[in-house]
């Protein structure tokens, strides 16, 4: 097994732990991790109270759910649409800005694969340090570089496949994107507020010759309760998180 394993109890509660000698304490009892080292993914392990846990291989969603967080992260519903709409693929080079805790960085790094690269611009060293540890924990340090630099002041890289921004003023990156993006590459802006989208569209008027017609979407993920006597949306659902605007370099 790898160094990280996911334990799932009978309630569906998940625990992301490091496979090493010792004990892991839960409210269902104590797990002897020495036994875990002798098992494989898909096996079960019992606590000293006889409660069973299933052993699974964690994926990036499991890791992001459990990783250390600082600022608010970009959620899976938005990250998935960014990757799908921009067509981010193995081998791509992506410039990202506003790394935060590194959640979107990890999704991007997973999409570009071992042959690709993600270069993330971040102005705050404390955020960058959280992100570095999270990226290292999932094993993507070989394909991610975090730079302490303000992307509003320029982009060092040229001929990049995509630019993905989680910033309050993405319009300030447009002139730099013209110089850095390959023809056909996507410029993606994640902005929480409608006023930010409106301001971005106003600024875009001066750069329309360089980009295709923009597309802005808002993604809602509605989870449902499915019970014998009732099927309905959950009372608490994640609806609006941010607007996603896509431009393609001509």
N, C-alpha and C positions, 0 to 999 in steps of 0.2 A: 504493500500500500504506500501511498504518498505520505508526506509529512502531515497533511491536513486530512481529517476525516469528518464526516457529518454523522452525528448520532440522532436518530429520530425515535421519540418515545411513543407510547400507545395513544397519546393525545394529539400527536402530530407536531409537538414542540421539537424544535431543532437546536442542536448544539454543535458548533464548529470548534473542534479541538485539535491539538497537536498530538500525534501518535508518539508517545514516549512513555517510559516507565513512570509509575506513580499511581495516584488515585484521582478520580474525578467525582466530585460531590454534587448530587442533584437532590431534589425533594422526593425522588422515588428511590433513593438509596445511593450507595457508593459503588462506582465502577472501578474494578482493578484494571488499570491500563496495561499491565503486563500481559493480560489475556488478549487485549486488543491487538497487540503486536503479532499474535499468532493467528489472527483471523484475516479474512478477505472481505472485499466489498460484497454486500448482499447477505453476509452472515448476521447472526444475532449475538448480543452479549447481554448478560444479566447483572443486575446490581446485587448487593448482598441481601436485599429484601426479595429477590426473585423477580424483579420487574425487568422486562425485556426491552432492549433498544435495537433498532435495525442500524447496521453500519452501511453507509452509502458514500460514494465518491462525490465530493462537493463540486458544484459548477460555479460559474462566476456570479450568478444571481444569489446563490447561498452565501458566497463570500462577501458580496456587497451588503447583503442584509445584516451581516454580523460584524463587518469591519468598523474600525474606529472612525467617527465622524466629527468634523468641525463644522463648516458651513453646510447649508442645505444642499442635497445632491440632486442631480438630474435623475428622474425616475425611469424604470424600465420601459414604461409605455412611450416615453419621449425618446429615450436612447434607441429603442428598436426602430422607430419611425425615422430618426435621423440616419441610421445606417441603411435602412431600406430605400428611402427616397433619394438619398445621395448616391446609392449604389457603392458604398464603401466595401472594398473587397480585399482579399489576401494580396499582399505586396504593395498596397497603396501607402503613400506618404501623406499623413494628415497633420496639419498644424491646428492646435487647439489653444484656446485662451480662456482663463478663468477656471483653473484646474480644481479649486476647492478641495474636497476630500479625495478626489480621484475616481469617483464612480463612473462618470462618462469616459474618462481616460481609459479605464479598465475595459469597458465595453468596446471602445474604439480599438484598443490594442488587441483584443480578442478577434475582432473583425479583420484587421490587417495581417494578423498571423506573424509567424517568425520572420518572414521575408519583408514585412512592412515596418513602418516606423511611425510613432506618434511623438510630435514635438509640442510640448505644452508650455505655454507662457503663463506665468503667475507673478504678481507683484508682491505678494505676502509670503515671507519665508516660513511663517508658522503654518500656513495652509500647505505650502509646498512640502514641508517636512511630514505632515500627516499623510499627504498623498504618496510621497516616496515610500513610506513604510507600508501603506496599503498595497501599492503596486509591487513592491518587493515580496510581500506576503503571498501574493498569488502567482509569483514567478514571471512577471512581465518586465522586469528591469532591463532585459536585453533589447527590448523594442520600444521603450519609452524614455524620452529625455525631458526633464523639467528644467526650464530656464527661468531664472529670476530676472524678468524683463517686462516692461510695459509694451504690449503689442500695439497700443495706440501710437507709439513712436516709430514703429516699423517692424517688418518681418525679415529676418536674416535669410531664410530659406527661399530658394527659387524652384520652379517647376514642381510644385507640390500638387497632389491630386485633389485635396479638399482642405477647406478651412472651416472649423466648427467653433463657434463663439458662445460663451455663456457670460456676457458682459452687458452692462447697462447702456452702452453707447456703441453698438456694433457698426454704425455708420462711419465712425472714425477710422475703421479698418479698411473701408472700401478702396481708397487709393493705394494702399499697400497690397491689397488682394489682387489688384490689376497687374501688379508687377510679379507677384509670386505664384498665382494660380496657373496651371496648365489650361489650354483651351479645352472645354468640356468638363472642367473641374467644378465642384460645387462650393458655394459660400453658404453656410448655414448659421442663422442667428437664433438663439434661444432667448426670448425676452418675456418676463412675467406680465408686463403691463401693456394695455392697448395703446397708451400714449407713447410708449417706446416704439411700437410698431409704426405708428403714424409718423413719428419723427424720422424713423429709418426710411420710410417710403418717400418722404419729402426730400431727404438728402440724396436718395437714389436717383432722383431726376437728373442730377448732374453727371451720372455715370451710366445712363441707360444704354449707350452705344456699346458698352463692354459686357453687358449681361443680358441673358434672356429675361422674359417676363417673370417677375417674382411670384411665388406661391406661398401663402401663409395659411397654416392649419393649426387647429387646436384639438388635442387628443384627449378623449375621455375614456377611462377604463371603468366599467361598471361591473362589480362583482355581485353575484346573486346568492341568496340563501336558498338551498334546495332541501326541503324537508317533506316528510310524508304528507303533512296537512297544508303545506304552504310553499309556493315558489315565488320569490319576490326579490327586488334589489335590496342589498344590505342597507341598513339605515345610514351607516357611515361609509361613504364611497369617496375615492379620490377622483375629483373631476378636473377643474382647470388647475394646471400647474404653470404652464407657460405657452407662449405662441412660438411656433417654429416657422421661420421664413427661409425659403430656399431660392437661391439664385444660381444660374449656371453661366460660367465664363464662356463668352463667345470667341 
